[in-house]
Amino acid sequence: MLFRRTIAFSLGIVVVLLSSACNNDEPRRIVGSEITIPAPAEPGSAQTIGLHGFERGEGPVGVVLAHMLGSTQDAWILFVEELVKQDFHVLTFDFRGHGLSGGERNPSLAALDLGAAVERLRALGVSKIFVIGASMGGTAALVVAAGQMLEGVVTISAPLSIDRLDANEAVGMLDEPSLFIVGENDDKRYTEAAERFATLTPAPKRLQVIDGSAAHGTDLLTEEAERQRVTDLIMDFLVTNRG
């Protein structure tokens, strides 16, 4: 069950998302500033679609988180808390057609949405940005990283392509540090993609296969068996490369 409550303060709106997890899990929450991200309806179009997002933390070093197909930004809740503790300025958002964002679901345009989110975080005063994407979001992260100056890019269970979104050429154009994470027993489509990314991407790069795990995407950051290890891997990468 999802409870939402909005508390108005004189300096803005703080939105608290309370989500009651299944079984006996404790309620989880994101506290932050609710924002709208204007994304082009199509490449080169002046028409925009409003993407729903949350901004947390502050400072010049930021992280944009891109969720999986069929998921929402809520999938990052636990990880967002870890990032804010380490003084990162964090932006999560729902891809078009997901969560509270407008438009129709279209994986082919995921990089367009993610690129708009990166620009929104820059407009908030962030000068150094990392992008982390899970599954579809990871493929989009590579495409965006190939066309922008970023501090680093992390993918979790990203495929080589999804619909017309294709990272095969993008990985060879990266000039920022990269980290590729995949569960050892995930579908072959994702394990082979991670290996290919690590082969084609210029250094500095790292491939990390999570032994014995079949968890996919953000599940690697929520399932008890893998959560701490994967969180530590990503945090070490971010702290090492934040400058």
C-alpha positions in Angstrom: 0.0 0.0 0.0 1.4 3.4 -0.9 0.7 6.4 1.3 1.6 9.9 0.1 1.6 13.1 2.2 2.7 16.5 1.1 4.0 19.0 3.7 4.3 22.6 2.7 7.1 24.7 4.1 7.8 28.4 3.5 10.8 27.5 1.3 9.1 24.9 -0.8 7.4 21.5 -0.8 8.8 18.4 0.8 7.2 15.2 -0.3 7.3 12.1 1.8 6.6 8.8 0.1 5.7 6.1 2.5 5.6 2.6 1.0 4.6 -0.3 3.0 6.5 -3.3 1.7 5.2 -6.9 1.6 5.3 -9.3 4.6 7.0 -7.8 7.7 9.3 -5.2 6.0 9.5 -1.8 7.6 8.0 1.1 5.7 10.4 2.9 3.4 10.5 6.5 2.5 12.1 9.1 0.2 12.1 12.7 1.6 13.0 15.3 -1.0 12.0 18.0 -3.3 9.5 17.0 -6.0 10.5 18.3 -9.4 9.3 18.1 -13.0 11.8 17.4 -15.7 11.0 18.5 -19.3 12.0 15.9 -21.8 11.7 16.3 -25.6 8.7 14.4 -27.0 10.9 13.2 -29.8 14.6 13.9 -30.7 14.9 17.5 -31.8 11.3 18.3 -30.9 10.4 21.5 -29.1 7.4 19.8 -27.6 8.1 18.3 -24.1 6.8 15.6 -21.8 6.9 16.2 -18.0 8.9 13.5 -16.1 8.2 13.2 -12.4 11.3 13.3 -10.2 12.8 13.8 -6.7 15.9 15.7 -5.8 17.7 14.9 -2.6 20.9 16.1 -1.0 23.0 19.1 -2.1 26.4 20.0 -3.3 28.4 20.0 -6.6 28.7 16.3 -7.1 25.5 14.6 -8.3 24.1 11.2 -9.2 21.2 10.5 -11.6 19.5 7.1 -11.2 17.7 5.5 -14.1 15.3 2.6 -13.3 14.4 -0.6 -15.2 11.6 -1.0 -17.7 8.3 -1.5 -16.0 9.7 -0.1 -12.7 9.7 3.4 -11.1 12.1 5.6 -9.2 10.9 4.0 -6.0 13.2 1.1 -6.7 16.2 3.2 -5.7 14.8 4.1 -2.2 17.3 2.3 -0.1 20.3 3.2 -2.3 19.3 6.9 -2.3 19.7 7.0 1.4 23.2 5.7 1.1 24.2 8.3 -1.5 22.9 11.2 0.6 24.9 9.9 3.6 28.0 10.3 1.4 27.1 13.9 0.5 25.9 13.2 -3.1 23.3 15.4 -4.7 20.8 12.8 -6.0 18.1 12.9 -8.7 15.7 10.1 -9.4 12.9 10.2 -11.9 10.3 8.0 -13.7 10.8 7.4 -17.4 8.0 8.4 -19.7 5.0 6.2 -19.3 6.2 5.0 -15.9 5.1 6.1 -12.4 3.8 9.6 -12.4 5.5 10.7 -15.6 3.6 11.7 -18.7 3.7 10.2 -22.2 3.6 6.7 -23.4 6.1 4.0 -22.4 8.9 3.9 -25.0 12.2 2.2 -24.3 13.7 3.6 -27.6 13.5 7.1 -26.1 15.0 6.2 -22.6 18.3 8.0 -23.4 16.3 11.1 -24.3 14.6 11.0 -20.9 17.8 10.3 -19.0 19.7 13.1 -20.9 16.9 15.5 -19.8 17.4 14.4 -16.2 21.1 15.0 -16.4 20.5 18.5 -17.7 18.0 19.2 -15.0 20.5 18.3 -12.3 23.1 20.6 -14.0 20.5 23.4 -13.9 20.3 22.8 -10.1 24.0 23.8 -9.8 25.7 20.4 -10.0 29.0 20.5 -11.8 30.0 16.8 -11.6 27.5 14.1 -12.5 27.6 10.3 -12.3 24.9 8.3 -14.0 23.7 4.9 -12.7 21.3 2.8 -14.6 19.6 -0.6 -14.1 18.7 -2.8 -17.0 17.0 -0.5 -19.6 18.3 2.4 -17.5 21.8 1.1 -17.8 21.6 0.9 -21.6 20.4 4.5 -21.6 23.2 5.5 -19.3 25.8 4.3 -21.7 24.2 6.1 -24.6 24.0 9.3 -22.6 27.6 9.0 -21.2 28.9 8.6 -24.8 27.6 12.1 -25.6 28.3 14.0 -22.5 31.1 14.8 -20.1 30.4 12.8 -17.0 32.4 11.8 -13.9 31.5 8.1 -14.4 28.8 5.6 -15.5 27.6 2.5 -13.7 25.3 -0.2 -15.3 23.5 -2.9 -13.4 22.3 -5.8 -15.6 22.1 -3.7 -18.8 21.3 -5.3 -22.1 23.2 -4.4 -25.3 20.0 -3.0 -26.8 16.2 -2.7 -26.1 13.9 -1.7 -29.0 15.8 1.0 -30.9 18.0 2.0 -27.9 21.4 0.5 -28.6 24.6 0.9 -26.7 26.9 -1.2 -28.9 28.5 1.8 -30.5 28.3 4.0 -27.4 30.5 1.9 -25.2 33.5 2.5 -27.5 33.1 6.2 -27.2 33.2 6.5 -23.4 35.9 8.6 -21.9 34.8 8.5 -18.3 35.4 5.7 -15.7 32.8 2.8 -16.0 31.6 0.0 -13.8 29.5 -2.9 -15.1 27.7 -5.1 -12.6 25.7 -8.3 -13.4 24.5 -11.3 -11.4 26.4 -14.5 -12.4 23.1 -16.5 -12.9 21.1 -13.7 -14.5 19.8 -14.4 -18.1 22.6 -14.9 -20.6 21.4 -11.8 -22.5 22.6 -9.7 -19.6 25.8 -11.6 -18.6 27.1 -11.6 -22.2 26.2 -7.9 -22.5 28.3 -7.0 -19.4 31.2 -8.9 -20.8 30.9 -7.2 -24.1 30.7 -3.7 -22.5 33.8 -4.4 -20.5 35.7 -5.6 -23.6 34.7 -2.6 -25.8 34.9 0.2 -23.3 38.2 2.2 -23.0 39.9 2.2 -19.6 39.4 2.9 -16.7 36.7 0.2 -16.5 35.7 -2.7 -14.3 33.4 -5.7 -14.7 32.0 -7.1 -11.5 30.1 -10.4 -11.7 28.1 -11.1 -8.5 28.9 -14.8 -7.7 25.9 -17.1 -7.4 23.3 -14.4 -7.9 20.3 -14.5 -10.3 19.1 -11.1 -9.1 18.5 -8.5 -11.9 18.9 -4.8 -11.9 17.9 -2.9 -8.8 17.0 -6.2 -7.1 20.8 -6.5 -6.6 20.5 -3.4 -4.3 17.4 -4.6 -2.4 17.8 -8.4 -1.9 19.5 -9.1 1.4 22.1 -11.6 0.0 23.6 -9.1 -2.5 22.6 -5.6 -1.2 25.6 -4.7 0.9 28.2 -6.0 -1.5 26.7 -4.2 -4.5 26.1 -1.0 -2.6 29.7 -1.0 -1.4 31.0 -1.6 -5.0 29.1 1.3 -6.4 29.9 3.6 -3.4 33.6 2.8 -3.7 33.5 3.6 -7.5 31.7 7.0 -6.8 33.9 8.1 -4.0 37.1 7.1 -5.9 36.1 9.1 -9.0 34.3 12.1 -7.5 37.6 14.2 -7.4 
